């Protein structure tokens, strides 16, 4: 009875020009799967003004955009009024942060930031490329396909002095913050604004920056990385009571 109902419905659909796929027939597939297009990011006037406010006053009059970032009409008006040259990266960069020297190498001990990238894409690549142009030395610690292992490798390198500081660039920051701050000697800060990152560097000697790239713009990431790399943390940070409490906890865990 059920088979007859199905046959009647199929016949009715075919009569209307809608031919259902026959049972057991292989589904038609495209010759080649299409690569997923990255989501477009529209830079509003407010976002652009924040970028410009954070940029050095005497810096070049160039506005750098990721390949999938677009200016809204109001933002374009601001760029035109300020005579900014808009430069957009045309295509994704395959390897965001090629290692300047091997992880743990002595040549990197005082000059470089170690970096781990998880599902970074073109925006992260452009931000790191811009930071490199700003003079930030970068060592890629993305050694495996597991971000947890990579993050631990980087944190231990920072704690052991193989690199001056570390940057974890992931879609979401909470997991990395929990992990990084369990490594003795690591003081991780979540990157939200360049000024708060600089304050954490000064206040409690933050030595690992966690960037939530899913919700950060290219310019914000580049500025935070540059701010984090600008100067080493003080030998005796002002947050004395905090540092003493952390030291006691770490000694207990050992």
N, C-alpha and C positions, 0 to 999 in steps of 0.2 A: 504493500500500500504506500509506504514511504517513498519507494523508488518511483512509483507512478506519479506521485505529487511532484517530486523533483523533476521528472521528465516533462510534466505539463508546464511547470514554471519556466523551465529552460526553453521550451518551445515557444511560450508566450514572449519571452525576452528576445529570442531570435526574430520573431515576427515583427518586433518593434525596432529591429536593427541593433539590439544589444546582445552580443554573443558572449555568454559566459565561458570561461576557460573550461575545457573538458577535464574531467577527473583523470589524474595521472599524467596530463600533458605538462611538459616542462615549462616553467615560466620564462617569458622572454627577458633577456638581460641585455643591458648595454654592453657594447664591445669593450669599453674600458670604464671603470668607475671614475667619476669626477671627483677631483680633490675638493675638499670643503673650503669654501671661501671664508677668510677671516671676517669677523663682524666689523662693520664700519663704526668708527668712533668719530662723533661730531664734536669739534672743539668750539664751545660757545664763547661769546664775548667775555663772560665772567671767568671762564677757565683760562682764556688767553691773557687776561689782565693779571691773573695770579701768576702765570708763568713769567710774564714780563717783570712783575714786581720782584720775583725771586732771582732774576738774572742779574749779573753784574752790570752796573750802570754804564761802564765803559766797554762793555762787551761788544762783539760784532753784531751788526744789525741783520742777523739771519735767524729766521724762525724755522726750526727743524721739526718735521712731522714724520711719524711712522707712515708706511705706505698705505695703511688703511685709515688714517686720520684725515678728516675733512673739516675745513673751516665753515662755520655758519656765515650767512651774509653779514651779520653784525660784527663777527670776529674778523671777517675779511676787510670790512670798513676800517677797523682799528689798525690792521696790518698796513693798509694803504695809507692811512693818516700818518702813521709813524715811519713810513717808507721802509718797511721790513721786506727783506728778500725771503720768500717762502721756499724752503727746500724740502722735498719729500723723498723718502727712500722709495725707490721704484719697486723693489721686489724683496721678499723675505731673504734674510741672510741665513745660510745653512748652519754655520757654526758660530754662535754668538760670542764666545770668548775663548779663542785659541790660547793654549797655555804658553806663557812667555818663558817658562822654564819648568822642569819637572816638579810635581808636588813634593814639598819637603826639601827642595834644592837650596843650598846655602846662598846662592846668588839672589834669591827672592826674600831673604830673611827680613830685611828692613824696608824694602821699597814697594812691596806689592800687596794687593788685596786678593785673597782667595775667594773664588766665586763658585757657587753651585746653582745650576739652572734646572728647573723642573717645568716642562711644557712651556718654555719661554716664548717661542714664536718671534715674529719680526719686530714687535715693539720692544721686547727685552734686548734683542740683538742690536737694535738701533741705539737704545739707551747706553748699552755697554760700549758700543763703538764710539759714541759721543764722549763718554767718560774717558776712553782711551785717548781720544784726540785732545782731551783736556789735560793729559799727562798722567792719568791714573794707570799704574801698572796692574795688570790682571793675570791671575793664574787660575786656570780652569780646574776645579776639583770635581767636575761631573764625570766620574770615572766608571760608574756602573749604571744600570737602568733602574736602580732603587734609590730614591731620593734620601731615604733614611740612612743608608750606608754612606752615601756621598756627604750628607750633612755631618755625620759623625766623623768622617775622615777630615773634613774641613775644620770642625771644631777642635779636634785633637791637634791639628796642625797649628791652629791659632794659639791654643793653650801651651803648646810646646815651643812656640816661637818660630816656626817654619815660615809663617807669613805674619805681617803686622796686624791684620784684621781680616774678617771674613764677611761675605755677603751671601745670604740665601735668598734666591729669587724664585718664589713659588706662587701658584695661583691663590693659595690661602695661607695665612700666616700663623694661625693658632697652633697647628700641629708642630710646626718648626720651632715656635717659641717654647713650647713645652719640652721638646727634645733638647734643644740647644742649651737651655738653662739647667739641664740635669748634668751637663758635662762640667766637671770641676775646672774652675778658671775661666769659664765663659760667662759673659755678661751681655745677654742679647737684648736688643731693643727693636721693637716693631717700627718700621719706617712709615710714618704718616705725613710728616712735613719736614722740610730740610732744617728748620730752626729747632724743632724738637729733637731731631737726630743729633744735631750739634750739641744741644744741651745735655743729652744723655751721655755723649762722649766725654763732656767736661765733668758732669756731676758724679757719675759712678763708673767711669772708665769703661763704657760699653765697647766691646771688641767684636761683636757680631751684629750685623744689620740684617733684619728679616724684612724683605720687601714683598708685599702682597700684590703681584703684578696684575692680577685680574681686575683690580680696582684702582690702579695707579696709571697716570698718563706717562708718556715717554719722557716728557720734560721733568716731571716730579721724580721719576726714578733716577734720571741722570743727575739731577741736582742733589738728591740724597746721597748717591754714591760718591759724588764729588765732595760733598760736605764731610762724609764719613772718612774719606781718604785724606782730607786736608791736613790733619795734624794728629800725631799720636796722642792717646789719652794721658792725662797727668799721672805721675807716679803715685801721688797721694790725692785721690779724688776727695772733694769736699764732703761727700756722703759717708763720713767716717763711721757713724753708728750702723748704717746699713751694711757697709762692707765688713765690719766686725761680725755682725749677725750672720752674714752669708759665709764668712770664713769658718765660724763655729759649726754651722750646719754641714758644710762640706767636710770638715774634719770628722764629724760624727758619722757621715755616710761612708767614709773610708774605713 
